[in-house]
Amino acid sequence: MNSPKKDNRNQVKLTVPGMGSDHCAGIVRKTLERLKGIEHIETSIASHKVYVTLSDSGPDAKQLKEAVEKAGYDVAQVSTSNDSERDEDAAIEEAYLTKAGKRLWIAGIPTTLIMLLMVPHMFWQPIPGYLAIIAVLAFPVVFLYGGAATHKSTWRSLTNRTFNMDVLISLGSVPPYIIGLVGFFYTMTSFIEMAATIMTFHLLGRYLEAKAKGRASQAIRKLITLGAKTARVERDGKELEVPVKELKPGDIMAIRPGDKIPTDGEVVDGESHLDESIATGESVPVYKSEGDTVIGATINKEGRLRVKVTKVGDDTFLSQVIKLVEQAQGSRVPIQEFADRMTGRFVPIVLFIALGSFIVWLLAADTLRPILEWGAGFLPWVDPNASSLVLAILSAIAVLVIACPCALGLATPTALMVGSGIGAERGILIRSGEAIQTFKDIKVIVLDKTGTITRGEPKLTEVVAAKGINEQELLQWAVTVENASEHPIARAIVEGAGERNVTPGEVTEFRSTGARGVSGKVDGGFVLIGNRRLLDEENVCGLTDLDPELNELEGKGRTAVLVAVDGKACGIVAVADTIKQESVAAIRGMHELGLHVVMITGDNERAARAVANEVEIDEVQAGVLPAGKVDAVRALQEKYGNYVAMVGDGINDAPALKQANVGIAIGAGADVAIEAADVTLVRGELTGVVDAMHLSRGTFGKIVQNLIWASAYNVAAIPIAAIGLLHPMIGVVAMTASSLSVIGNSLLLKRQFSSKNEQR
């Protein structure tokens, strides 16, 4: 599902609480597509939303609402605003659940009384006026507050030439009640109890589905509650507390110890540690000072900060995460096309089968009675001696109620809701259902080196002193001169020296020779730092003594810097873009999943090979320019088929991420890379790729299991109902149980994924 863009004025959002499955969503889409001026329609089962993109001559919001209601679905809210309004959405969902609960109670109490009267009336002592009593008790259940919404939906659906699931329930409850009234004039079996029971179990199923789906989609609710409601801002020299929605870019927020950061911003004064676990999953608080960015909803631990607002509303990190989760939950999986084709034709076929069953039993009951006599041996509700009319009614109603394709409609969206929720909790954001289905089949994983496998910034790795020179003394010379330079290698040496408790001294006559090195006087001695070519030009002696160490370091992919004092080589200081701590474990996990791991980098062959050997990469393509990464991915697709995923973090990775069958962005990387990706790893850890693969396979597995179960249930149950071996009241219980089993199976994904994490 693509959420509406902020600058698109022709977007209308409708909240449809009763749109609980892909079948329902399909009816809504088809209904709206009949209107002129509709450019695009997206539905989200998880959030019960319909996003409609209109042309300039398209219908207005009122017409859209009327069209959806004619299809049989109430519209709780219509909005042309592109602000999130998620608090209102949560209130609507809560109100829908409350209303479903009230309907269940109002239907359940009379139905329970009917059951309590039915048992003694049938087996012990006939109750005077029994038929009149149950007719009065069942009437509000079937026709008023209990079933009114269902029949209203049925009427709208039929008049709009669509067939939703409520059609089957109405036909399974209204005719039995009306037929039961015939008992006032002719002696016959009462079907009124059946009508009330069918409607009550239908309402019970709707309530339990709404509650269970609420559990499945609770990830979004949790994310929504993370945000702060108010912020303290500096205005006119005073601190004022204002609602977060009133913040504007450029406002200065005052953040006290223990406060939630109200929105994304940049520290302009102060220092502190922030708990960013909700955003990155990192349990260790992160140090922040002037110039650092902060994320809304993270928690300030101890210091006081002044933070300039940089992003508000839907542009914030938290809103983007919520949007991606909603997008995934509302998206469609290619395998869902199978279910859509089935459910689109299912209701008319069921109506045809029910009518056919009624006619066959009415005309040929005596021929079919041996089936009932056989079934009566182990099924207590089968009565071989019933009249042909009773048998015809029972079989037709049983077909109607047992065939309701609720489970089939819930199979995909519930699994997507649970899977995307698990991902959000673990910092894995999968943009679409299509990505979930594609990701599970990936055979090749392509990794960028810098910023993905490595940290993307040079670090001091080794200090090698010549014979007779102390390492601390060598590092002191190097850091004193390099401290005057702004080159990244110089900064790495200075920071590394500081970690080793070596601080820079005073340097005079500092001079830089471009990319080759630097020089200066330290304590009267002339210190020269640079590559081999520079030191050869300066006729430095003793270089050959350092050649073995120099070759070894360069063989490891290090950038080796030679240090000479007064014309004599004193040692080597080496820096490198160090490998992330989790990279080795992540790539090992990829191999365990059967993936062929390829590293594509713009670095030279020797440096690339050094990194590849350390983390056990299968294939290396070095010296590849940004534009060449797309061609490299395309070549891998031709070699291995369309089963290639690409992991990257920079702007230069975006085209390759788009070219790959699944693009995976490291969350700490550039926004453009994240936008181009199908999967975003918020925590910025490569191990997230392995977790995402497990999640993809697990989620798709649940979708397949749900579809198989729902399909097999209907295929097996309809013939049993048609031959008279299934009582309608048993059928409605089984139908409800089938839907709940699909939801329950999806919820098991949480346990399954947790156990896999524990095993690893």
Secondary structure, DSSP 8 states (H G I E B T S, - for coil): -----TT-TTEEEEE-TT--SHHHHHHHHHHHHTSTTEEEEEEETTTTEEEEEE-TTS--HHHHHHHHHHTT----EEE---S--HHHHHHHHHHHHHHHHHHHHHHHHHHHHHHHHHHHHHHT---TTHHHHHHHHHHHHHTSTTTHHHHHHHHHHHHTT---HHHHHHHHHHHHHHHHGGGGTS-----HHHHHHHHHHHHHHHHHHHHHHHHHTHHHHHHHHHS-SEEEEEETTEEEEEEGGG--TT-EEEE-TT-B--S-EEEEE--EEEE-HHHH---S-EEE-TT-EE-TT-EE-SS-EEEEE---GGGSHHHHHHHHHHHHHH---TTHHHHHHHHHHHHHHHHHHHHHHHHHHHHHHHHHHHHHHHHHTT-TT--TTS-HHHHHHHHHHHHHHHT-THHHHHHHHHHHHHHHHHHHHTTEEE--HHHHHHHTT--EEEEEIIIIIEEEEEEEEEEEE-TT--HHHHHHHHHHHHTT---HHHHHHHHHHHHTT------EEEEE-TTSEEEEEETTEEEEEE-HHHHHHTT-BS-GGGHHHHHHHHHTT-EEEEEEETTEEEEEEEEEEEE-TTHHHHHHHHHHTT-EEEEE-SS-HHHHHHHHHHHT-SEEE-S--HHHHHHHHHHHHHHH-S-EEEEE-SGGGHHHHHHSSEEEEETTS-HHHHHH-SEEETT--THHHHHHHHHHHHHHHHHHHHHHHHHHHHHHHHHHHHTT-S-HHHHHHHHHHHHHHHHHHHHHHHHHHHHHHHH-
